[in-house]
Amino acid sequence: MALSANREVNHYVDQELRTVAVAASTHLYKGALIEWGPTGYARPVTGAGQFAGLAYEEGDNSSGGDGDVSIRVYTMGDFGLPLTGAVQASVGAAVFASDDATLTLDSDAATFVGYVQGLESDGNVVLRLAGDGPTRVSPIDHRTADFGVSARQSGTTFTNAGAGGAITATLPQSVEKGTAFAFVCMADQEIRIAPGAAGGIYIKGAKQADNKYVSITDIGDFVHLIADGNGDWVAVASVGGADADISVEA
């Protein structure tokens, strides 16, 4: 409803340090790289979530439920951290993390965390955190086995590079309108995109049945899906227009 009177609004000036709720059965150590899990609680970086920040303090929620423990995290700033293989030419490069302590310049199965702002020495960088997600890169995630997609990975392109057989990607359920993912064949194997029980996929001239996957098989085939906010997914681009290359689960 539109305002009919003045209101006071909280103004958060300091964006550097924020309090986050910790996921159940999770122990976060001071200095750990933290990402958001699929239910919105903080966990150590796994390579499958959106970066939340660098832990300012330790939080042990090993015996607790979601949100029973909170910690403060740095969401911005420059920090000296080891990055194997980093040299002067790495300054300005996008940086990713494969776990809560390991930085890499390889985006494969890793979480975007920021940029190389400077070099302390070979293999040790000044990392500028980017807790709000990438601004100069689009995440790409190569998968070789079945996996679930998190709503927090919206904007990610998933591929099957290196896969030796068919893999299934299961879309998140009941997500916000506009959540979007792309799927691209980089191996000559089938990628199945499953909407789950909550909805179906609009593709090939019709809404397909709920809980039925669509698949692409040939190298270069792709599907770009956007959530409609009602549990279904809309294909806004697919296989360069070659609908015959798209299969639908019987």
C-alpha contacts under 8 A as a table, 3 or more apart, distances in Angstrom:
res1	aa1	res2	aa2	distance
3	L	6	N	7.40
12	Y	15	Q	6.99
14	D	17	L	7.00
15	Q	18	R	7.09
15	Q	75	T	6.88
15	Q	76	M	7.16
16	E	74	Y	5.45
16	E	75	T	5.23
16	E	76	M	5.09
16	E	77	G	6.91
17	L	72	R	6.36
17	L	73	V	5.58
17	L	74	Y	4.69
17	L	75	T	6.07
17	L	76	M	7.77
18	R	72	R	5.34
18	R	73	V	5.48
18	R	74	Y	6.57
18	R	75	T	6.92
19	T	70	S	6.49
19	T	71	I	5.48
19	T	72	R	4.25
19	T	73	V	6.31
20	V	41	Y	7.42
20	V	42	A	6.55
20	V	70	S	5.46
20	V	71	I	5.63
20	V	72	R	6.17
20	V	73	V	7.15
21	A	41	Y	5.54
21	A	42	A	5.97
21	A	66	D	7.40
21	A	67	G	4.64
21	A	68	D	7.37
21	A	69	V	6.14
21	A	70	S	4.36
21	A	71	I	6.69
22	V	26	T	6.95
22	V	41	Y	5.26
22	V	42	A	4.61
22	V	43	R	6.38
22	V	59	G	7.68
22	V	61	N	6.86
22	V	66	D	6.25
22	V	67	G	5.14
22	V	68	D	7.10
22	V	69	V	5.61
22	V	70	S	5.45
22	V	71	I	7.19
23	A	26	T	5.78
23	A	37	G	7.53
23	A	41	Y	4.73
23	A	42	A	5.41
23	A	43	R	5.86
23	A	61	N	7.37
23	A	65	G	6.88
23	A	66	D	4.53
23	A	67	G	6.00
24	A	61	N	6.24
24	A	62	S	6.83
24	A	63	S	7.46
24	A	64	G	5.47
24	A	65	G	4.15
24	A	66	D	4.20
24	A	67	G	6.98
24	A	68	D	7.61
25	S	61	N	5.55
25	S	62	S	3.95
25	S	63	S	5.54
25	S	64	G	5.83
25	S	65	G	6.64
25	S	66	D	7.94
26	T	43	R	6.60
26	T	60	D	6.57
26	T	61	N	5.05
26	T	62	S	4.77
26	T	63	S	7.97
27	H	58	E	7.81
27	H	59	G	5.98
27	H	60	D	4.36
27	H	61	N	5.45
27	H	62	S	5.51
28	L	32	A	6.64
28	L	43	R	7.01
28	L	44	P	6.51
28	L	55	A	7.50
28	L	58	E	5.61
28	L	59	G	5.11
28	L	60	D	6.12
28	L	61	N	7.90
29	Y	32	A	5.46
29	Y	55	A	6.90
29	Y	57	E	6.74
29	Y	58	E	4.40
29	Y	59	G	6.43
29	Y	60	D	7.91
30	K	55	A	5.12
30	K	56	Y	5.63
30	K	57	E	4.34
30	K	58	E	4.47
30	K	59	G	7.86
31	G	54	L	5.90
31	G	55	A	4.93
31	G	56	Y	6.27
31	G	57	E	7.17
32	A	44	P	6.83
32	A	54	L	5.68
32	A	55	A	5.20
32	A	100	D	5.02
32	A	101	A	6.04
33	L	44	P	6.13
33	L	45	V	5.81
33	L	51	F	7.85
33	L	52	A	7.91
33	L	53	G	6.13
33	L	54	L	4.75
33	L	55	A	6.46
33	L	97	A	7.80
33	L	99	D	7.39
33	L	100	D	4.36
33	L	101	A	6.25
34	I	42	A	6.40
34	I	43	R	5.69
34	I	44	P	4.70
34	I	45	V	5.08
34	I	51	F	6.13
34	I	52	A	5.36
34	I	53	G	5.32
34	I	54	L	5.85
34	I	55	A	6.74
34	I	100	D	6.44
35	E	42	A	5.77
35	E	43	R	5.63
35	E	44	P	6.02
35	E	45	V	5.06
35	E	46	T	7.68
35	E	49	G	5.72
35	E	50	Q	5.32
35	E	51	F	4.20
35	E	52	A	4.60
35	E	53	G	6.90
35	E	111	T	7.97
36	W	39	T	7.84
36	W	40	G	5.61
36	W	41	Y	5.61
36	W	42	A	4.77
36	W	43	R	6.22
36	W	49	G	5.76
36	W	50	Q	5.53
36	W	51	F	6.36
36	W	52	A	5.91
36	W	152	R	7.53
37	G	40	G	5.41
37	G	41	Y	5.44
37	G	42	A	5.97
37	G	43	R	6.17
37	G	49	G	6.07
37	G	50	Q	7.83
37	G	152	R	7.96
38	P	41	Y	7.50
38	P	49	G	7.44
38	P	150	S	5.44
38	P	151	A	6.78
38	P	152	R	6.73
41	Y	66	D	6.79
41	Y	67	G	6.91
42	A	52	A	7.36
44	P	99	D	6.76
44	P	100	D	5.13
45	V	48	A	7.60
45	V	49	G	7.19
45	V	51	F	7.45
45	V	97	A	6.95
45	V	98	S	6.70
45	V	99	D	4.73
45	V	100	D	4.76
45	V	111	T	7.05
46	T	49	G	6.94
46	T	97	A	7.94
46	T	98	S	5.93
46	T	99	D	5.04
46	T	100	D	7.24
46	T	110	A	7.23
46	T	111	T	7.36
47	G	97	A	6.46
47	G	98	S	4.98
47	G	99	D	6.52
47	G	109	A	5.24
47	G	110	A	3.75
47	G	111	T	4.46
48	A	109	A	6.75
48	A	110	A	6.60
48	A	111	T	6.31
48	A	150	S	7.84
48	A	153	Q	7.56
49	G	111	T	6.29
49	G	150	S	7.20
49	G	152	R	6.29
49	G	153	Q	6.15
50	Q	111	T	6.44
50	Q	112	F	7.32
50	Q	133	G	6.83
50	Q	152	R	5.90
50	Q	153	Q	6.40
51	F	111	T	6.44
51	F	112	F	6.51
51	F	113	V	5.81
51	F	130	A	7.80
51	F	131	G	5.59
51	F	132	D	7.43
51	F	133	G	6.64
52	A	73	V	7.84
52	A	75	T	6.57
52	A	131	G	5.23
52	A	132	D	7.52
53	G	73	V	5.66
53	G	74	Y	5.31
53	G	75	T	4.54
53	G	76	M	7.28
53	G	113	V	7.79
53	G	129	L	7.16
53	G	130	A	7.85
53	G	131	G	5.47
54	L	73	V	5.28
54	L	74	Y	5.02
54	L	75	T	6.68
55	A	58	E	7.04
55	A	71	I	7.44
55	A	72	R	6.40
55	A	73	V	4.35
55	A	74	Y	6.27
56	Y	71	I	7.54
56	Y	72	R	5.52
56	Y	73	V	4.82
56	Y	74	Y	6.11
57	E	71	I	6.41
57	E	72	R	6.33
57	E	73	V	7.31
58	E	71	I	6.98
59	G	69	V	6.70
59	G	70	S	6.79
59	G	71	I	5.83
60	D	69	V	7.22
61	N	64	G	4.96
61	N	65	G	7.37
61	N	68	D	6.92
61	N	69	V	5.74
64	G	67	G	7.97
64	G	68	D	5.74
64	G	69	V	7.44
65	G	68	D	5.58
66	D	69	V	7.83
67	G	70	S	6.50
74	Y	77	G	7.23
75	T	129	L	6.68
75	T	130	A	7.12
75	T	131	G	5.09
75	T	132	D	7.98
76	M	128	R	7.05
76	M	129	L	4.97
76	M	130	A	6.25
76	M	131	G	6.41
77	G	128	R	5.66
77	G	129	L	5.72
78	D	117	Q	7.49
78	D	126	V	6.00
78	D	127	L	5.35
78	D	128	R	4.39
78	D	129	L	6.43
79	F	125	V	7.98
79	F	126	V	5.27
79	F	127	L	5.15
79	F	128	R	6.56
79	F	129	L	7.85
80	G	120	E	7.30
80	G	124	N	6.88
80	G	125	V	5.65
80	G	126	V	4.52
80	G	127	L	6.19
81	L	124	N	5.69
81	L	125	V	5.59
81	L	126	V	6.44
81	L	127	L	6.74
82	P	102	T	7.82
82	P	103	L	7.08
82	P	123	G	5.78
82	P	124	N	4.25
82	P	125	V	6.13
83	L	86	A	5.73
83	L	102	T	7.33
83	L	103	L	5.26
83	L	104	T	6.15
83	L	123	G	5.03
83	L	124	N	5.42
83	L	125	V	6.37
84	T	103	L	7.49
84	T	104	T	7.00
84	T	123	G	4.79
84	T	124	N	7.38
85	G	122	D	7.23
85	G	123	G	5.37
86	A	89	A	7.82
86	A	90	S	5.72
86	A	119	L	7.91
86	A	122	D	5.76
86	A	123	G	4.64
86	A	124	N	6.71
86	A	125	V	7.05
87	V	90	S	5.35
87	V	91	V	7.65
87	V	119	L	7.11
87	V	121	S	7.59
87	V	122	D	5.07
87	V	123	G	6.56
88	Q	91	V	5.88
88	Q	118	G	7.80
88	Q	119	L	6.30
88	Q	122	D	7.43
90	S	93	A	5.42
90	S	116	V	6.65
91	V	115	Y	7.76
91	V	116	V	4.90
91	V	117	Q	5.79
91	V	118	G	5.57
91	V	119	L	7.00
92	G	115	Y	5.85
92	G	116	V	5.03
92	G	117	Q	5.98
92	G	118	G	7.84
93	A	105	L	7.46
93	A	115	Y	5.52
93	A	116	V	5.48
94	A	105	L	6.60
94	A	112	F	7.47
94	A	113	V	7.93
94	A	114	G	5.97
94	A	115	Y	4.54
94	A	116	V	6.63
94	A	137	V	7.55
95	V	103	L	6.76
95	V	104	T	6.00
95	V	105	L	5.10
95	V	106	D	7.62
95	V	107	S	7.84
95	V	112	F	6.08
95	V	113	V	5.85
95	V	114	G	5.30
95	V	115	Y	5.22
95	V	116	V	6.70
95	V	127	L	7.96
96	F	103	L	5.69
96	F	104	T	5.21
96	F	105	L	5.91
96	F	106	D	6.65
96	F	107	S	5.94
96	F	110	A	5.65
96	F	111	T	5.13
96	F	112	F	4.30
96	F	113	V	5.28
96	F	114	G	7.09
97	A	100	D	7.06
97	A	101	A	7.43
97	A	102	T	5.52
97	A	103	L	4.41
97	A	104	T	5.74
97	A	110	A	5.23
97	A	111	T	5.16
97	A	112	F	6.54
97	A	113	V	6.64
98	S	101	A	7.90
98	S	102	T	5.79
98	S	103	L	6.59
98	S	104	T	7.22
98	S	109	A	6.92
98	S	110	A	4.66
98	S	111	T	6.51
99	D	102	T	5.45
99	D	103	L	7.80
99	D	110	A	7.89
104	T	107	S	7.55
106	D	110	A	7.43
107	S	110	A	5.27
107	S	111	T	7.19
107	S	112	F	7.29
107	S	139	P	7.23
107	S	140	I	6.71
107	S	141	D	7.03
108	D	140	I	7.01
108	D	141	D	5.43
108	D	142	H	5.72
109	A	141	D	5.34
109	A	142	H	6.24
109	A	143	R	7.45
110	A	141	D	7.51
112	F	133	G	6.96
112	F	134	P	6.63
112	F	139	P	7.34
113	V	129	L	5.93
113	V	130	A	5.66
113	V	131	G	6.72
113	V	133	G	7.36
113	V	134	P	7.78
114	G	127	L	6.58
114	G	128	R	5.51
114	G	129	L	4.53
114	G	130	A	4.48
114	G	131	G	7.52
114	G	134	P	7.21
115	Y	127	L	5.77
115	Y	128	R	5.32
115	Y	129	L	6.83
115	Y	130	A	7.50
116	V	119	L	7.54
116	V	125	V	6.34
116	V	126	V	5.94
116	V	127	L	4.94
116	V	128	R	6.29
117	Q	125	V	7.41
117	Q	126	V	5.34
117	Q	127	L	5.63
117	Q	128	R	5.69
118	G	125	V	5.83
118	G	126	V	4.83
118	G	127	L	7.27
119	L	122	D	6.97
119	L	124	N	6.19
119	L	125	V	4.38
119	L	126	V	5.69
120	E	124	N	5.46
120	E	125	V	5.39
120	E	126	V	6.54
121	S	124	N	5.19
121	S	125	V	6.93
122	D	125	V	7.72
130	A	133	G	5.80
130	A	134	P	6.71
134	P	137	V	5.62
134	P	138	S	6.80
134	P	139	P	7.76
135	T	138	S	7.92
138	S	155	G	7.04
138	S	156	T	6.63
138	S	157	T	7.82
139	P	155	G	7.09
139	P	156	T	4.90
139	P	157	T	6.38
140	I	156	T	5.58
140	I	157	T	4.70
140	I	158	F	5.83
140	I	159	T	7.55
141	D	156	T	7.03
141	D	157	T	6.19
141	D	158	F	4.80
141	D	159	T	6.27
142	H	158	F	5.80
142	H	159	T	4.76
142	H	160	N	5.59
142	H	161	A	5.59
142	H	162	G	7.85
143	R	146	D	7.77
143	R	147	F	7.81
143	R	158	F	7.03
143	R	159	T	6.02
143	R	160	N	4.98
143	R	161	A	6.54
143	R	162	G	7.56
143	R	163	A	7.02
144	T	160	N	5.60
144	T	161	A	6.85
144	T	162	G	6.03
144	T	163	A	4.21
144	T	164	G	7.19
144	T	167	I	6.85
145	A	163	A	7.08
145	A	166	A	7.96
145	A	167	I	5.36
145	A	168	T	7.39
146	D	167	I	4.88
146	D	168	T	4.71
146	D	169	A	5.92
147	F	167	I	7.91
147	F	168	T	6.50
147	F	169	A	5.18
147	F	170	T	6.47
148	G	169	A	5.67
148	G	170	T	4.76
148	G	171	L	6.35
148	G	172	P	7.24
149	V	153	Q	7.04
149	V	169	A	6.69
149	V	170	T	5.97
149	V	171	L	5.21
149	V	172	P	5.76
150	S	153	Q	5.43
150	S	154	S	7.60
150	S	171	L	7.35
150	S	172	P	5.71
151	A	154	S	5.66
151	A	172	P	5.98
151	A	175	V	6.41
151	A	179	T	6.85
153	Q	156	T	5.70
153	Q	181	F	7.87
154	S	179	T	5.39
154	S	180	A	5.10
154	S	181	F	5.80
155	G	179	T	7.49
155	G	180	A	5.49
155	G	181	F	5.39
155	G	182	A	7.51
156	T	180	A	7.72
156	T	181	F	5.52
156	T	182	A	6.53
157	T	181	F	5.98
157	T	182	A	4.55
157	T	183	F	5.69
157	T	184	V	7.24
158	F	181	F	7.62
158	F	182	A	6.13
158	F	183	F	4.82
158	F	184	V	6.30
159	T	183	F	5.75
159	T	184	V	4.87
159	T	185	C	5.68
159	T	186	M	6.04
160	N	163	A	5.39
160	N	167	I	7.64
160	N	184	V	7.18
160	N	185	C	5.76
160	N	186	M	5.63
160	N	187	A	5.85
160	N	189	Q	7.63
160	N	191	I	7.04
161	A	185	C	7.26
161	A	186	M	4.82
161	A	187	A	5.20
162	G	186	M	7.82
162	G	187	A	6.30
163	A	166	A	7.46
163	A	167	I	7.73
163	A	187	A	6.35
163	A	189	Q	7.06
164	G	187	A	7.98
164	G	189	Q	7.08
165	G	189	Q	5.62
165	G	190	E	6.99
166	A	189	Q	5.59
166	A	190	E	4.58
166	A	191	I	5.90
166	A	192	R	7.41
167	I	190	E	6.53
167	I	191	I	5.29
167	I	192	R	6.18
168	T	191	I	5.90
168	T	192	R	4.51
168	T	193	I	5.91
168	T	194	A	6.89
169	A	191	I	7.33
169	A	192	R	6.06
169	A	193	I	4.94
169	A	194	A	6.04
170	T	193	I	6.03
170	T	194	A	4.68
170	T	195	P	6.09
170	T	196	G	6.50
171	L	193	I	7.11
171	L	194	A	6.02
171	L	195	P	5.12
171	L	196	G	6.57
172	P	175	V	6.64
172	P	195	P	7.44
172	P	196	G	7.59
173	Q	195	P	7.67
173	Q	196	G	6.91
173	Q	198	A	6.08
173	Q	231	G	6.87
174	S	198	A	7.00
174	S	229	G	7.34
174	S	230	N	7.38
174	S	231	G	5.38
175	V	179	T	6.84
175	V	227	A	7.04
175	V	229	G	6.59
175	V	231	G	7.20
176	E	179	T	5.93
176	E	227	A	7.04
176	E	228	D	7.97
176	E	229	G	5.55
177	K	226	I	7.69
177	K	227	A	5.19
177	K	228	D	5.03
177	K	229	G	3.89
177	K	230	N	7.69
178	G	226	I	5.60
178	G	227	A	5.25
178	G	228	D	6.44
178	G	229	G	7.24
179	T	226	I	5.62
179	T	227	A	5.28
180	A	224	H	7.31
180	A	225	L	5.57
180	A	226	I	4.33
180	A	227	A	6.37
181	F	224	H	5.89
181	F	225	L	5.49
181	F	226	I	6.72
182	A	222	F	7.07
182	A	223	V	5.67
182	A	224	H	4.22
182	A	225	L	6.21
183	F	191	I	7.86
183	F	222	F	5.38
183	F	223	V	5.27
183	F	224	H	6.43
184	V	219	I	7.75
184	V	220	G	6.37
184	V	221	D	5.80
184	V	222	F	4.27
184	V	223	V	6.70
185	C	188	D	6.89
185	C	189	Q	7.22
185	C	190	E	7.55
185	C	191	I	6.92
185	C	216	I	7.06
185	C	217	T	6.55
185	C	218	D	6.22
185	C	219	I	4.79
185	C	220	G	5.42
185	C	221	D	5.46
185	C	222	F	6.36
186	M	219	I	5.07
186	M	220	G	6.32
187	A	218	D	7.47
187	A	219	I	5.71
188	D	217	T	6.23
188	D	218	D	5.24
188	D	219	I	5.31
189	Q	217	T	5.26
189	Q	218	D	6.73
189	Q	219	I	7.86
190	E	215	S	6.41
190	E	216	I	5.60
190	E	217	T	4.14
190	E	218	D	7.43
191	I	215	S	5.39
191	I	216	I	5.47
191	I	217	T	6.28
192	R	213	Y	5.94
192	R	214	V	5.66
192	R	215	S	4.25
192	R	216	I	6.77
193	I	213	Y	5.16
193	I	214	V	5.39
193	I	215	S	6.02
194	A	211	N	6.61
194	A	212	K	6.20
194	A	213	Y	4.09
194	A	214	V	6.69
195	P	198	A	7.12
195	P	199	G	6.04
195	P	200	G	5.77
195	P	201	I	6.83
195	P	210	D	7.28
195	P	211	N	5.55
195	P	212	K	6.78
195	P	213	Y	6.38
195	P	232	D	7.63
195	P	233	W	7.59
196	G	199	G	6.47
196	G	200	G	7.73
196	G	210	D	7.33
196	G	211	N	4.63
196	G	212	K	7.45
197	A	210	D	6.14
197	A	211	N	4.58
198	A	210	D	6.90
198	A	211	N	7.03
198	A	231	G	5.59
198	A	232	D	7.41
199	G	209	A	7.80
199	G	210	D	4.64
199	G	211	N	6.17
199	G	231	G	4.90
199	G	232	D	4.60
199	G	233	W	7.48
200	G	207	K	6.55
200	G	208	Q	5.58
200	G	209	A	5.50
200	G	210	D	4.05
200	G	211	N	5.97
200	G	212	K	6.72
200	G	231	G	7.52
200	G	232	D	5.01
200	G	233	W	6.30
201	I	207	K	5.68
201	I	208	Q	5.42
201	I	209	A	7.52
201	I	210	D	7.51
201	I	214	V	7.82
201	I	232	D	5.88
201	I	233	W	4.69
201	I	234	V	5.87
201	I	235	A	7.16
202	Y	205	G	7.26
202	Y	206	A	5.57
202	Y	207	K	4.04
202	Y	208	Q	5.97
202	Y	232	D	7.56
202	Y	233	W	6.08
202	Y	234	V	4.81
202	Y	235	A	5.97
203	I	206	A	5.64
203	I	207	K	6.21
203	I	208	Q	6.96
203	I	234	V	6.89
203	I	235	A	5.65
204	K	243	D	6.09
204	K	246	I	7.82
208	Q	212	K	7.04
208	Q	248	V	7.73
209	A	212	K	5.76
212	K	248	V	7.09
212	K	249	E	5.44
212	K	250	A	7.59
213	Y	248	V	6.08
213	Y	249	E	5.41
214	V	246	I	6.78
214	V	247	S	5.58
214	V	248	V	4.44
214	V	249	E	6.15
215	S	246	I	5.72
215	S	247	S	5.12
215	S	248	V	6.37
215	S	249	E	7.96
216	I	221	D	6.14
216	I	222	F	6.92
216	I	223	V	7.87
216	I	245	D	6.44
216	I	246	I	5.27
216	I	247	S	6.62
217	T	221	D	6.83
217	T	245	D	7.35
217	T	246	I	7.84
218	D	221	D	5.58
218	D	245	D	7.79
220	G	239	V	7.48
221	D	238	S	7.34
221	D	239	V	4.58
221	D	240	G	7.38
221	D	245	D	7.72
222	F	237	A	7.81
222	F	238	S	5.35
222	F	239	V	4.84
222	F	240	G	7.57
223	V	235	A	6.64
223	V	236	V	7.95
223	V	237	A	5.92
223	V	238	S	4.27
223	V	239	V	6.34
224	H	235	A	5.59
224	H	236	V	5.90
224	H	237	A	5.26
224	H	238	S	6.23
225	L	233	W	5.99
225	L	234	V	5.40
225	L	235	A	4.54
225	L	236	V	6.20
225	L	237	A	7.57
226	I	233	W	5.47
226	I	234	V	5.25
226	I	235	A	6.57
226	I	236	V	7.21
227	A	230	N	7.71
227	A	231	G	7.06
227	A	232	D	6.02
227	A	233	W	4.53
227	A	234	V	6.34
228	D	231	G	6.74
228	D	232	D	5.77
228	D	233	W	5.81
228	D	234	V	6.72
229	G	232	D	7.06
235	A	238	S	6.70
237	A	240	G	7.14
237	A	241	G	7.45
238	S	241	G	5.91
238	S	242	A	7.42
238	S	243	D	7.31
239	V	242	A	5.33
239	V	243	D	6.71
239	V	245	D	7.04
239	V	246	I	7.63
242	A	245	D	5.85
242	A	246	I	7.73
243	D	246	I	5.38
244	A	247	S	7.57
